[in-house]
Amino acid sequence: MSNLYIVATPIGNLEDITLRALRVLKEVDFILCEDTRVTGKLLEHHGIDTGTISYHQHSRLSKVNRILEFLKDGKDLALVSDSGTPGVSDPGGKLVEQVYQELGDKVEIESVPGPSAVTAALSISGLPADKFLFLGFPPHKKARQKFLKKVISGEYPVVIYESKYRIMKFLKELEAGLEGNQGIKGGKQKKETTVVVCRELSKMYETVYRGGVEEVRAQMDPERTGSRDDQKGEFVVIIS
């Protein structure tokens, strides 16, 4: 029986990886990577010379079939994303589903847990996190307003990912949505909403912005700060 390991990798700091993950990455026959260049830096840092194969959301069916053939032949594989846990806002889940459908109990699928930007952000947010809703990346165009309504009306803290290209747009839309929602709960909804924006988690320029949405926008506004550095990097946003 072959093994497919779903391996969590650092979201920034290359030291944030488990001993088990390092052992698995050394022992498998091949590592399936979202980007072989990104994974290559991690492997080089830890002295691992296992061969890598590119696998991402744009991979063709022929690539998936090749992976399935490796597993049929008894090869052990590890699946990693560029950072964090594969399958979370990542195409890894599609491969796992295909392996279940095509090979069933002929392959052992095993989680090697570790870093996740969602839990990392929640842990430093100062917000209650015993229950939360994770919604991934907002839609770019269609269904965006519906998405925002779901965020604003959420019963629990909502966690999303956003890119550097749209973080300020999202905050502006969120503020407008909260303004439009005034009066639904006695006119207090905007005042009661706390937003936490985490930028570049575990990296050199990690920054956390916390407060009302208007306050957070002001902290990141390049016209106010005189720099666009606050819009660089990757973002996790928590709305409570």
N, C-alpha and C positions, 0 to 999 in steps of 0.2 A: 504493500500500500504506500502511495506517495503522500506527501504532506504539502499543504499550502498554508504558509504562515502569514497572517495579517499583522504587520509590524509597525508600531507607532514610532516615529522618529522626531527629533527635536524641532520645535517651532522657531528656534533661533539659536540659542546657545548650544553648541555641539556637544557639550558635556551632559546635556539633559537626555540621556539615553540609558536604558536599564542594562544590567549585566547580561540578562537573558537575551535581550534583543541583539546585543553584540555577538553572543555565542551563536544565535540562530543565523545571523547574517554571514558569519564565518563558515558555518556548516552546510548551508543549502547549496544546491548546484548552481542556481541562478537567482538574481534579484530583479524583480519587475519594478521599474521606476517610472514615475510620472515624468521626470526629466533626469536623464543619466548624468548630466553635468552637475546638477544640484546634489544628487545622491553620491556622486563621485567625490565631492569635497568631504562629505561625512565619512565615507569609507577610507579615504586617504588619511583623514585626521586620526582614525582609530586603527590604522594599519591593516585594513581588510582588503583582500585582493579577489574576492568573489566576482565572477562575471555578471554583467548587468544587461538587461533587455528593456527597451523602451516600451511602456504601456501607459496610455492616457486616453482622455475622452474622445480623441480623434483617431484612435487606432482602428485600422481596418479589420474586417472579419477574418482575414487571413492571419493577422497577428494573434487574434484570440484563438483561432484554430491551432496555431503553432504552440501556444501555451497549453492548450488542452492535450495536444500530442505529447508534450514533455511530461505532463502529469500521468498520462496513460502509460508512458514508458518507465514510470517509477521515479522520475526526477522529483526532488524536493525544491520548492520555490518559496521565495519570500516576496510579498507585495508591500511596497512602501509608496507613500506620496512624498511631495516635496517637503512637507512638514506636517506634524500632527498625526492623527489617526486616519488611515485609509477608510474611505466609505462615508466620511462626514464631510458633506459638500465636496465630494470627490467621486470619480467614476469607479472606484474600487468595488463598490457594492454590486455593480453590474457584472463584474467578473466573477465575484463570489456566487451570485445567483446562477450564472451560466455553468459554473463548475458543479453546483448542486444538481442542476437540471440534466447536464450531460453525463456526469460521472457518478453522481450519487454517493453511495458509501464506499466507493473505490478510492476516494481521496479524503484524508483527514484535514479538515479546515480548523486552524487553531489561531486564537487571538494572542498576540504578544503585546499587552497593553502598555500605555505610557502617555506621553504628552498630548494635550488637546487644548487648543486656544480657547474653546468654550469654557472649560473648567478652570483654566488658568485665569481668565478674566473675571469669572464669578468669584474666585477665591480672594481677589484683592478689591472687589467692587464696594464692599461694605454694605451690600444689599442682601436681604434674605434670599437664600438659594436652595432651600429645601424642596421647592417646586419652581420650575421655570419652563419656558417655551422657547425652543430653538427653531428659527425659521430660515437659517442659511442666508444666502445673498438675495436682496430684493430684486424683483424683475426690473429690467431696464426700461421698458415702455409699457406694454400691455399688462394689465392687472396690477400696476404699481399702486394706484389709489386704493384698490381693494386690499392690497398687502398692508398699506399704511393704516387703514382702518382696523385691520386685525391687530397690528402692533399697539395702537392707541387704546383699543377696547380690551386688551388682554387682562385676564384676571390675575395672572402671575407675571413676574419679570420676563421680558422678552429679550432674547439674545440673537443678534444678527451679525453677519460679516459684511463689510463694505470695502470697496477699493479706494485707493487714493484719488481716483478720477471722479468719484461720485460722493465722497464722504460729506463734503460741505452741502451738496445738493440735497442729500438725504436729511441732514439736520435742518435745513431750511424748510423742506417739505414736512418734516415732523413737527416743527414749530407752527407752521400754518395749519396743519391738521389738528393740533391741540387747541389752537385759537378757535377753529371752527367747531370744536367739540365743547367749548365753554357753555356752561349752563346745563349740561346733561346730568351732572352730579352736583347741583347746587353751585355751579360756577367755580368749583375748586380744583377741577381736574389738572389744569396747567400748573398750578402752584404745587400740587402734590406729586407731580412727575419729576423723578430724578433720572438723569442720563449719565452714564459712565462710558467714556470712550477710551479704549486701551489701544495704544499705538506701539507697534514693534515689540510685542511682548517677548521678554527674555533676551532681547538684543541690546546693543550698546545704548541706543537712543530710546529705550522704553519710556513711555510717557502715559500718564493717566490723567484724563480731564474729567471732572466730576461736578455736577450741579444741575440747575435747571437747563433746559435745552438752549434757551437764549444765552445763558451764562457760558455754557460750553462752546457754543458757536463763537462767542466773543473771544474766548481764550485761544481759539484756533484761527481766527480771522486774520489773513495776511495784511489787510489794510490797517489793522490795529497793532499787530505784532511787528510788522515791517519785514516778515520772513514767511516764505512758503514751506519751511521745514516741517511745520505742524501738519501739513497735508501729505507728507511723504510716508511711505511704508504701508503696512497692512493693518487693518482696523477690526476690532471687535467692539460692538456697541450693545450696551445693556440699557433697556428702558424699563423703569419700574414706577 
